[in-house]
Amino acid sequence: MTIDRRMVMAGGLAMSAGCSVAPDPVAKPTATARPQRIVSMNPCLDVILVRVADRNQIAALSHYARQDYGSTIADIARTLPFTYGTTEEVLALQPDLVMAAQHSSSATLNALGRLKIQTALFGVPESVAESLDQVREVASVVGHPERGEALVVEIEAAIAAAAPPPGSTPPSALVYLPGGFASGPGTLMDEMMTRAGLRNAVERYGLTRTGNVPLERVIADPPQVMLSGEAYPGAPSWAERIMEHPALSRVADRMQKAVFPERLLFCGGPVLIQTAAALARARDAALARRG
């Protein structure tokens, strides 16, 4: 049976058309009937789950959660079991609840449906409000709604603390994703930039949604701030190579570079606490330079 939790679609991420699991309403757990073996198959659900569930409820997280470079909970995740999302791995854990994204393995979701294993499907939040709702939904389905509300308060406080100084003019900024992509209008990142007092520069490059921005266009018309990833030992990232590109020296007097870790790029929920702080630091540096 499947709980369909706020199916928000974004960026072409969707469950495979081959998946035949049909949504079926399931009562929310009570204090005496909370799921006791929860498997998460998605890194963005992992970060919420570790904040709202009891440790002994978590049967496994996704393997992505253990990666220092891509996860905000790597230290915690390495102390917990994990799977690669295969049907065999998940079923071997005998879960009483599986949390998955709509684009998770259709083979695994189909198998879970056939075996009547309770499954909660989640979409990709495209706004702060949707992300906070997802926190509440995860907390509710694991049987701890009060923890979800407490986490929402914490996230909202962090976003409020990152608000720009009154009367300041938002610096233009570009959050440069791996592969030369940038978050477009109407995305969660776009809203976070606005809330932190940054003006998303993507529209000046003709983007109406998330898309590719060639480095040549950035150099020809640079934003005031360019945020991109950080290096990690032994494996320089694509973002680092871009940030150190010699051509950027031509616009060094007009564009400030700022580090924005890639682990903050793709998830909402509690990750927004760090996202808000990183964006606020970049804004403050740009305002100081302008001043």
KOLMIMI-558034 format. One record per residue: residue number from 1; residue in three letters; x negated, y, z of N, C-alpha, C in turn. Coordinates in steps of 0.02 Angstrom, whole numbers, plus 50000, padded with zeros to 5 digits. Layout:
// KOLMIMI-558034
SITE     i    aa      nx      ny      nz     cax     cay     caz      cx      cy      cz
SITE   NUM   ala       X       Y       Z       X       Y       Z       X       Y       Z
...
This chain:
// KOLMIMI-558034
SITE     i    aa      nx      ny      nz     cax     cay     caz      cx      cy      cz
SITE     1   met   49957   49941   50000   50000   50000   50000   49956   50061   50000
SITE     2   thr   49979   50115   49970   49938   50173   49960   49972   50236   49985
SITE     3   ile   49936   50275   50024   49959   50341   50043   49930   50390   49994
SITE     4   asp   49972   50430   49962   49950   50479   49912   49943   50546   49947
SITE     5   arg   49882   50567   49963   49871   50626   50004   49850   50684   49960
SITE     6   arg   49896   50733   49948   49880   50795   49913   49837   50783   49852
SITE     7   met   49867   50758   49799   49830   50740   49738   49812   50802   49698
SITE     8   val   49760   50836   49718   49737   50897   49685   49684   50878   49634
SITE     9   met   49695   50893   49570   49649   50873   49518   49602   50931   49501
SITE    10   ala   49540   50914   49486   49492   50967   49470   49435   50937   49430
SITE    11   gly   49408   50979   49385   49346   50962   49350   49348   50896   49312
SITE    12   gly   49407   50874   49290   49411   50812   49254   49405   50751   49299
SITE    13   leu   49402   50760   49364   49396   50703   49409   49465   50675   49422
SITE    14   ala   49477   50614   49401   49543   50582   49409   49534   50508   49415
SITE    15   met   49583   50475   49444   49581   50402   49447   49587   50375   49376
SITE    16   ser   49550   50321   49363   49553   50290   49297   49624   50272   49277
SITE    17   ala   49640   50282   49214   49707   50265   49190   49721   50190   49197
SITE    18   gly   49669   50150   49204   49678   50078   49211   49700   50057   49280
SITE    19   cys   49703   50103   49328   49721   50084   49396   49797   50078   49402
SITE    20   ser   49818   50021   49429   49889   50008   49433   49916   50012   49504
SITE    21   val   49877   50041   49551   49900   50046   49619   49955   50099   49623
SITE    22   ala   50013   50081   49646   50069   50129   49649   50073   50160   49718
SITE    23   pro   50081   50228   49723   50089   50259   49788   50150   50230   49824
SITE    24   asp   50142   50219   49888   50196   50190   49928   50193   50223   49997
SITE    25   pro   50245   50257   50019   50242   50293   50083   50229   50247   50141
SITE    26   val   50183   50270   50185   50166   50231   50244   50168   50277   50305
SITE    27   ala   50196   50253   50359   50201   50294   50419   50132   50313   50445
SITE    28   lys   50126   50373   50472   50063   50394   50501   50050   50354   50565
SITE    29   pro   49986   50340   50579   49970   50299   50638   49992   50333   50702
SITE    30   thr   50011   50295   50751   50026   50321   50817   49964   50311   50861
SITE    31   ala   49967   50340   50921   49909   50334   50966   49893   50262   50983
SITE    32   thr   49943   50218   50980   49932   50148   50997   49922   50104   50936
SITE    33   ala   49927   50134   50876   49920   50095   50815   49874   50130   50765
SITE    34   arg   49821   50158   50791   49773   50191   50747   49734   50138   50708
SITE    35   pro   49714   50155   50646   49671   50108   50610   49606   50098   50647
SITE    36   gln   49583   50037   50651   49523   50021   50690   49464   50003   50646
SITE    37   arg   49475   49993   50581   49420   49978   50536   49429   50019   50472
SITE    38   ile   49401   50079   50472   49409   50126   50418   49348   50125   50373
SITE    39   val   49360   50117   50308   49307   50121   50258   49319   50183   50216
SITE    40   ser   49269   50227   50212   49272   50285   50168   49229   50271   50106
SITE    41   met   49258   50284   50048   49222   50273   49985   49201   50337   49950
SITE    42   asn   49204   50393   49986   49191   50458   49954   49151   50502   50002
SITE    43   pro   49097   50534   49978   49055   50574   50023   49090   50634   50054
SITE    44   cys   49137   50663   50018   49172   50722   50045   49222   50701   50099
SITE    45   leu   49247   50640   50095   49289   50613   50148   49246   50591   50207
SITE    46   asp   49185   50567   50192   49139   50547   50245   49128   50603   50296
SITE    47   val   49116   50664   50269   49097   50719   50314   49155   50739   50360
SITE    48   ile   49216   50729   50337   49274   50742   50380   49283   50685   50429
SITE    49   leu   49277   50624   50404   49290   50565   50445   49246   50564   50508
SITE    50   val   49181   50579   50501   49137   50575   50558   49153   50628   50611
SITE    51   arg   49190   50680   50591   49209   50732   50638   49276   50718   50673
SITE    52   val   49319   50678   50643   49386   50670   50672   49402   50600   50696
SITE    53   ala   49362   50551   50679   49375   50481   50700   49329   50462   50757
SITE    54   asp   49350   50413   50796   49304   50383   50844   49251   50344   50806
SITE    55   arg   49191   50343   50832   49137   50308   50798   49154   50235   50786
SITE    56   asn   49187   50203   50835   49202   50132   50828   49260   50118   50780
SITE    57   gln   49292   50172   50755   49343   50163   50703   49311   50157   50634
SITE    58   ile   49250   50181   50626   49219   50186   50560   49183   50120   50542
SITE    59   ala   49212   50083   50496   49182   50020   50474   49126   50033   50423
SITE    60   ala   49133   50086   50383   49080   50103   50334   49094   50170   50302
SITE    61   leu   49040   50204   50284   49043   50265   50244   49018   50248   50173
SITE    62   ser   49020   50296   50129   48991   50286   50063   48915   50292   50067
SITE    63   his   48880   50262   50020   48807   50264   50022   48780   50335   50011
SITE    64   tyr   48819   50377   49978   48797   50446   49966   48786   50484   50031
SITE    65   ala   48822   50467   50083   48818   50503   50146   48750   50498   50178
SITE    66   arg   48710   50449   50157   48645   50437   50188   48588   50477   50155
SITE    67   gln   48603   50512   50102   48551   50546   50063   48536   50615   50091
SITE    68   asp   48475   50626   50113   48456   50691   50142   48472   50749   50095
SITE    69   tyr   48456   50739   50031   48462   50795   49984   48534   50812   49969
SITE    70   gly   48578   50762   49970   48646   50774   49948   48699   50774   50001
SITE    71   ser   48680   50760   50063   48729   50753   50116   48713   50796   50176
SITE    72   thr   48765   50824   50206   48757   50864   50267   48760   50821   50329
SITE    73   ile   48773   50756   50322   48779   50712   50380   48732   50653   50375
SITE    74   ala   48677   50660   50339   48633   50604   50327   48609   50571   50391
SITE    75   asp   48591   50611   50441   48565   50583   50504   48617   50538   50537
SITE    76   ile   48679   50562   50539   48733   50522   50569   48748   50461   50526
SITE    77   ala   48751   50471   50460   48770   50417   50415   48721   50359   50418
SITE    78   arg   48658   50373   50428   48609   50318   50431   48616   50275   50493
SITE    79   thr   48656   50296   50540   48669   50255   50599   48733   50214   50592
SITE    80   leu   48766   50220   50534   48829   50185   50522   48824   50139   50461
SITE    81   pro   48865   50088   50458   48866   50046   50398   48887   50086   50336
SITE    82   phe   48871   50059   50277   48889   50093   50215   48903   50041   50161
SITE    83   thr   48936   50064   50108   48947   50022   50049   48932   50063   49987
SITE    84   tyr   48926   50026   49931   48921   50059   49866   48989   50061   49831
SITE    85   gly   49041   50047   49868   49108   50052   49842   49132   49993   49801
SITE    86   thr   49095   49938   49803   49116   49880   49764   49173   49844   49800
SITE    87   thr   49212   49809   49761   49268   49772   49790   49245   49722   49842
SITE    88   glu   49192   49685   49827   49167   49633   49872   49145   49663   49939
SITE    89   glu   49109   49718   49936   49084   49750   49997   49142   49774   50041
SITE    90   val   49189   49808   50009   49244   49837   50048   49287   49782   50079
SITE    91   leu   49304   49731   50040   49346   49677   50066   49311   49637   50121
SITE    92   ala   49245   49630   50116   49207   49593   50167   49211   49626   50236
SITE    93   leu   49224   49691   50236   49228   49728   50299   49297   49721   50332
SITE    94   gln   49344   49692   50298   49411   49681   50323   49442   49746   50351
SITE    95   pro   49445   49798   50310   49471   49862   50334   49546   49861   50344
SITE    96   asp   49570   49902   50391   49642   49913   50396   49661   49981   50367
SITE    97   leu   49611   50019   50345   49623   50081   50308   49562   50096   50264
SITE    98   val   49574   50110   50200   49522   50131   50155   49538   50202   50132
SITE    99   met   49490   50247   50137   49498   50316   50113   49458   50323   50049
SITE   100   ala   49491   50346   49996   49458   50349   49930   49479   50412   49893
SITE   101   ala   49438   50429   49844   49455   50483   49798   49494   50455   49740
SITE   102   gln   49530   50498   49706   49571   50476   49649   49528   50446   49594
SITE   103   his   49463   50465   49592   49420   50439   49539   49376   50382   49564
SITE   104   ser   49391   50355   49623   49354   50297   49648   49366   50236   49602
SITE   105   ser   49326   50186   49612   49329   50126   49570   49400   50098   49564
SITE   106   ser   49425   50097   49502   49493   50072   49491   49498   49997   49507
SITE   107   ala   49443   49960   49495   49443   49888   49511   49453   49878   49586
SITE   108   thr   49417   49918   49626   49423   49912   49698   49492   49933   49721
SITE   109   leu   49517   49988   49694   49584   50012   49715   49638   49962   49696
SITE   110   asn   49631   49932   49637   49679   49881   49617   49678   49821   49664
SITE   111   ala   49618   49800   49683   49613   49743   49729   49643   49759   49796
SITE   112   leu   49631   49819   49821   49660   49840   49884   49736   49840   49881
SITE   113   gly   49762   49864   49824   49834   49865   49815   49864   49796   49814
SITE   114   arg   49831   49750   49779   49857   49681   49776   49858   49648   49844
SITE   115   leu   49809   49665   49886   49804   49634   49952   49841   49674   50006
SITE   116   lys   49876   49726   49985   49917   49766   50030   49875   49798   50086
SITE   117   ile   49813   49817   50070   49771   49853   50118   49787   49927   50114
SITE   118   gln   49803   49956   50170   49823   50027   50171   49767   50070   50143
SITE   119   thr   49784   50111   50094   49735   50153   50059   49760   50225   50056
SITE   120   ala   49718   50272   50076   49735   50343   50072   49694   50374   50016
SITE   121   leu   49728   50400   49965   49694   50431   49908   49695   50507   49916
SITE   122   phe   49638   50538   49903   49631   50610   49910   49605   50640   49845
SITE   123   gly   49627   50701   49831   49603   50738   49773   49546   50785   49790
SITE   124   val   49533   50831   49746   49478   50879   49754   49507   50948   49770
SITE   125   pro   49499   50973   49830   49526   51039   49848   49495   51094   49805
SITE   126   glu   49537   51139   49781   49513   51195   49741   49525   51262   49775
SITE   127   ser   49540   51261   49840   49547   51322   49879   49532   51306   49951
SITE   128   val   49520   51358   49990   49507   51348   50061   49569   51317   50094
SITE   129   ala   49627   51342   50076   49689   51316   50106   49696   51241   50092
SITE   130   glu   49683   51220   50031   49688   51149   50014   49636   51108   50051
SITE   131   ser   49577   51136   50060   49524   51100   50096   49543   51091   50169
SITE   132   leu   49572   51143   50200   49592   51137   50270   49650   51088   50277
SITE   133   asp   49695   51088   50228   49749   51039   50229   49721   50968   50225
SITE   134   gln   49668   50959   50186   49639   50893   50180   49608   50870   50246
SITE   135   val   49577   50917   50282   49551   50901   50349   49608   50876   50393
SITE   136   arg   49663   50912   50392   49721   50892   50433   49747   50823   50412
SITE   137   glu   49749   50810   50347   49774   50746   50322   49730   50688   50343
SITE   138   val   49664   50697   50337   49618   50645   50358   49625   50631   50432
SITE   139   ala   49627   50684   50472   49634   50676   50544   49699   50641   50562
SITE   140   ser   49752   50657   50526   49817   50627   50539   49817   50553   50523
SITE   141   val   49788   50535   50464   49791   50466   50442   49747   50420   50485
SITE   142   val   49695   50449   50518   49654   50408   50561   49679   50410   50633
SITE   143   gly   49732   50447   50646   49764   50446   50711   49740   50497   50761
SITE   144   his   49706   50551   50738   49681   50603   50783   49698   50672   50755
SITE   145   pro   49762   50688   50748   49780   50753   50719   49754   50813   50758
SITE   146   glu   49748   50806   50823   49724   50862   50864   49652   50880   50847
SITE   147   arg   49612   50829   50828   49543   50843   50809   49541   50879   50742
SITE   148   gly   49587   50863   50698   49590   50898   50635   49605   50972   50645
SITE   149   glu   49652   50987   50689   49669   51057   50703   49610   51094   50734
SITE   150   ala   49574   51060   50779   49515   51092   50809   49461   51106   50757
SITE   151   leu   49452   51060   50711   49402   51069   50658   49423   51125   50611
SITE   152   val   49487   51130   50596   49512   51184   50554   49497   51252   50587
SITE   153   val   49508   51257   50651   49493   51319   50687   49419   51336   50682
SITE   154   glu   49376   51286   50688   49304   51296   50683   49284   51321   50613
SITE   155   ile   49313   51290   50562   49297   51310   50493   49322   51381   50480
SITE   156   glu   49383   51396   50501   49410   51463   50491   49368   51516   50526
SITE   157   ala   49343   51500   50586   49301   51548   50622   49236   51561   50585
SITE   158   ala   49206   51508   50557   49144   51516   50519   49154   51558   50457
SITE   159   ile   49209   51548   50422   49223   51587   50362   49235   51660   50381
SITE   160   ala   49271   51671   50436   49283   51740   50459   49218   51774   50479
SITE   161   ala   49173   51737   50511   49109   51765   50532   49065   51784   50473
SITE   162   ala   49077   51753   50415   49037   51766   50355   49066   51823   50313
SITE   163   ala   49119   51854   50336   49150   51908   50297   49102   51966   50289
SITE   164   pro   49107   52003   50234   49060   52058   50222   49072   52118   50267
SITE   165   pro   49022   52161   50275   49031   52222   50314   49086   52265   50282
SITE   166   pro   49126   52298   50322   49179   52341   50295   49151   52394   50248
SITE   167   gly   49183   52401   50191   49164   52453   50143   49106   52436   50098
SITE   168   ser   49076   52377   50106   49020   52359   50063   49044   52339   49994
SITE   169   thr   49003   52353   49943   49019   52334   49874   48990   52265   49861
SITE   170   pro   49032   52217   49840   49008   52149   49831   48953   52144   49778
SITE   171   pro   48895   52117   49794   48844   52104   49743   48868   52049   49695
SITE   172   ser   48849   52055   49632   48865   52002   49585   48818   51943   49598
SITE   173   ala   48846   51882   49593   48807   51823   49610   48826   51765   49565
SITE   174   leu   48777   51721   49555   48788   51660   49516   48763   51601   49557
SITE   175   val   48808   51553   49572   48787   51490   49603   48773   51442   49547
SITE   176   tyr   48709   51428   49537   48687   51389   49479   48684   51315   49498
SITE   177   leu   48726   51276   49467   48731   51205   49482   48681   51164   49440
SITE   178   pro   48668   51102   49460   48624   51059   49419   48650   51054   49347
SITE   179   gly   48604   51057   49299   48623   51053   49229   48642   51119   49199
SITE   180   gly   48635   51174   49237   48651   51240   49210   48724   51259   49217
SITE   181   phe   48762   51222   49256   48833   51237   49265   48842   51288   49321
SITE   182   ala   48898   51323   49319   48915   51370   49371   48989   51364   49386
SITE   183   ser   49007   51374   49449   49077   51369   49469   49116   51428   49442
SITE   184   gly   49172   51412   49408   49212   51464   49377   49267   51490   49422
SITE   185   pro   49309   51533   49394   49366   51561   49432   49414   51506   49454
SITE   186   gly   49446   51516   49510   49496   51469   49533   49470   51407   49566
SITE   187   thr   49405   51406   49582   49375   51348   49616   49365   51365   49690
SITE   188   leu   49352   51313   49729   49338   51323   49799   49276   51366   49809
SITE   189   met   49224   51354   49769   49163   51394   49775   49176   51467   49758
SITE   190   asp   49216   51478   49707   49233   51547   49687   49267   51583   49745
SITE   191   glu   49313   51550   49778   49347   51582   49835   49299   51594   49893
SITE   192   met   49255   51546   49906   49207   51555   49960   49160   51614   49945
SITE   193   met   49140   51623   49883   49098   51680   49865   49136   51745   49878
SITE   194   thr   49198   51748   49858   49238   51808   49869   49245   51823   49943
SITE   195   arg   49259   51771   49983   49268   51781   50055   49204   51803   50088
SITE   196   ala   49147   51784   50060   49083   51803   50089   49058   51870   50061
SITE   197   gly   49097   51902   50019   49078   51967   49994   49031   51965   49935
SITE   198   leu   49038   51914   49893   48999   51908   49832   49047   51907   49773
SITE   199   arg   49028   51937   49718   49070   51937   49658   49042   51886   49609
SITE   200   asn   49081   51836   49594   49059   51783   49549   49045   51811   49480
SITE   201   ala   48984   51800   49456   48962   51830   49393   48981   51789   49332
SITE   202   val   49014   51732   49340   49024   51688   49282   49065   51721   49227
SITE   203   glu   49112   51763   49244   49155   51792   49192   49116   51836   49144
SITE   204   arg   49061   51865   49167   49021   51906   49122   48987   51863   49068
SITE   205   tyr   48985   51797   49080   48957   51751   49031   49012   51716   48991
SITE   206   gly   49073   51740   48997   49128   51714   48957   49162   51653   48984
SITE   207   leu   49146   51633   49046   49177   51573   49074   49244   51589   49107
SITE   208   thr   49293   51549   49092   49358   51554   49126   49369   51495   49173
SITE   209   arg   49323   51449   49173   49323   51392   49219   49251   51369   49227
SITE   210   thr   49240   51319   49268   49172   51294   49278   49142   51271   49211
SITE   211   gly   49081   51293   49197   49050   51275   49133   48976   51291   49133
SITE   212   asn   48946   51281   49075   48874   51290   49068   48857   51363   49055
SITE   213   val   48805   51386   49090   48779   51453   49078   48705   51446   49060
SITE   214   pro   48687   51453   48996   48617   51446   48976   48573   51497   49013
SITE   215   leu   48513   51476   49030   48467   51520   49066   48452   51583   49026
SITE   216   glu   48453   51576   48960   48440   51635   48917   48492   51690   48929
SITE   217   arg   48554   51671   48940   48607   51720   48952   48599   51752   49021
SITE   218   val   48576   51712   49069   48564   51740   49135   48509   51792   49133
SITE   219   ile   48456   51777   49095   48400   51824   49090   48421   51887   49052
SITE   220   ala   48463   51879   49001   48485   51937   48962   48531   51982   49002
SITE   221   asp   48569   51954   49049   48616   51993   49088   48618   51964   49159
SITE   222   pro   48567   51978   49199   48560   51944   49263   48610   51969   49316
SITE   223   pro   48634   51924   49359   48672   51946   49417   48625   51975   49468
SITE   224   gln   48651   52006   49519   48608   52033   49572   48578   51977   49615
SITE   225   val   48614   51922   49621   48590   51866   49660   48599   51801   49621
SITE   226   met   48548   51760   49619   48553   51694   49588   48540   51642   49643
SITE   227   leu   48589   51602   49658   48583   51550   49709   48574   51483   49676
SITE   228   ser   48523   51447   49696   48511   51381   49668   48479   51337   49720
SITE   229   gly   48468   51273   49702   48448   51223   49751   48379   51230   49779
SITE   230   glu   48364   51185   49825   48300   51185   49859   48261   51122   49840
SITE   231   ala   48196   51126   49848   48154   51068   49833   48158   51018   49891
SITE   232   tyr   48141   50956   49877   48133   50907   49930   48069   50867   49916
SITE   233   pro   48036   50843   49967   47969   50813   49959   47966   50759   49905
SITE   234   gly   47919   50768   49860   47905   50716   49811   47949   50715   49750
SITE   235   ala   48002   50754   49750   48048   50753   49693   48077   50822   49681
SITE   236   pro   48039   50866   49647   48065   50933   49633   48130   50928   49594
SITE   237   ser   48178   50967   49615   48244   50965   49584   48246   51005   49520
SITE   238   trp   48298   50991   49481   48312   51032   49421   48319   51104   49442
SITE   239   ala   48354   51115   49497   48366   51184   49520   48300   51219   49536
SITE   240   glu   48253   51183   49567   48189   51214   49583   48152   51234   49520
SITE   241   arg   48153   51189   49470   48118   51205   49407   48148   51268   49375
SITE   242   ile   48214   51274   49379   48246   51333   49351   48226   51395   49390
SITE   243   met   48228   51390   49456   48213   51448   49498   48141   51472   49489
SITE   244   glu   48097   51426   49470   48027   51444   49460   48010   51456   49386
SITE   245   his   48060   51458   49344   48048   51468   49272   48013   51536   49261
SITE   246   pro   47959   51536   49222   47921   51599   49212   47964   51655   49183
SITE   247   ala   48014   51638   49143   48055   51690   49112   48092   51732   49163
SITE   248   leu   48106   51703   49222   48143   51741   49273   48102   51799   49301
SITE   249   ser   48037   51796   49292   47996   51851   49317   48012   51916   49281
SITE   250   arg   48040   51910   49221   48058   51971   49183   48114   52011   49215
SITE   251   val   48156   51975   49254   48213   52010   49285   48206   52012   49361
SITE   252   ala   48145   52002   49386   48134   51999   49459   48153   52065   49493
SITE   253   asp   48148   52121   49456   48166   52185   49487   48241   52196   49489
SITE   254   arg   48279   52154   49453   48352   52163   49450   48390   52105   49481
SITE   255   met   48358   52049   49491   48393   51990   49516   48354   51958   49573
SITE   256   gln   48388   51948   49627   48358   51915   49685   48376   51842   49685
SITE   257   lys   48326   51799   49700   48339   51727   49703   48351   51707   49775
SITE   258   ala   48398   51661   49784   48414   51637   49851   48424   51561   49849
SITE   259   val   48405   51527   49902   48413   51455   49906   48484   51438   49927
SITE   260   phe   48514   51392   49890   48580   51366   49907   48577   51291   49899
SITE   261   pro   48568   51254   49954   48557   51182   49949   48612   51146   49910
SITE   262   glu   48593   51098   49869   48642   51062   49828   48691   51023   49871
SITE   263   arg   48673   51007   49933   48720   50970   49976   48780   51012   49996
SITE   264   leu   48777   51078   49982   48834   51121   49997   48879   51133   49936
SITE   265   leu   48860   51104   49879   48894   51122   49817   48961   51087   49806
SITE   266   phe   48969   51026   49830   49022   50985   49804   49079   50968   49853
SITE   267   cys   49071   50983   49916   49122   50964   49965   49148   51025   50004
SITE   268   gly   49210   51018   50027   49239   51068   50070   49239   51042   50142
SITE   269   gly   49294   51051   50177   49298   51028   50246   49245   51061   50289
SITE   270   pro   49214   51023   50335   49163   51052   50379   49102   51077   50342
SITE   271   val   49091   51056   50281   49034   51082   50241   49042   51158   50231
SITE   272   leu   49104   51182   50232   49116   51254   50221   49084   51296   50276
SITE   273   ile   49072   51267   50334   49039   51305   50388   48970   51326   50365
SITE   274   gln   48932   51278   50337   48865   51293   50313   48867   51334   50248
SITE   275   thr   48916   51321   50206   48923   51358   50144   48934   51432   50158
SITE   276   ala   48979   51447   50204   48993   51517   50222   48930   51552   50247
SITE   277   ala   48892   51518   50290   48832   51549   50318   48780   51561   50264
SITE   278   ala   48771   51513   50217   48721   51521   50164   48740   51578   50117
SITE   279   leu   48803   51583   50100   48825   51638   50057   48818   51706   50091
SITE   280   ala   48832   51708   50156   48826   51771   50193   48753   51793   50197
SITE   281   arg   48707   51745   50205   48636   51763   50207   48615   51793   50140
SITE   282   ala   48637   51762   50085   48619   51788   50019   48649   51857   50008
SITE   283   arg   48710   51867   50031   48742   51934   50024   48704   51986   50064
SITE   284   asp   48687   51969   50127   48652   52018   50169   48584   52037   50139
SITE   285   ala   48549   51987   50111   48485   52002   50080   48493   52048   50020
SITE   286   ala   48546   52036   49981   48558   52078   49922   48578   52148   49942
SITE   287   leu   48618   52155   49994   48638   52221   50017   48579   52259   50046
SITE   288   ala   48535   52224   50081   48475   52256   50109   48429   52280   50054
SITE   289   arg   48423   52239   50002   48380   52258   49945   48410   52318   49908
SITE   290   arg   48475   52317   49902   48509   52373   49869   48500   52437   49909
SITE   291   gly   48504   52430   49975   48500   52489   50019   48430   52518   50021
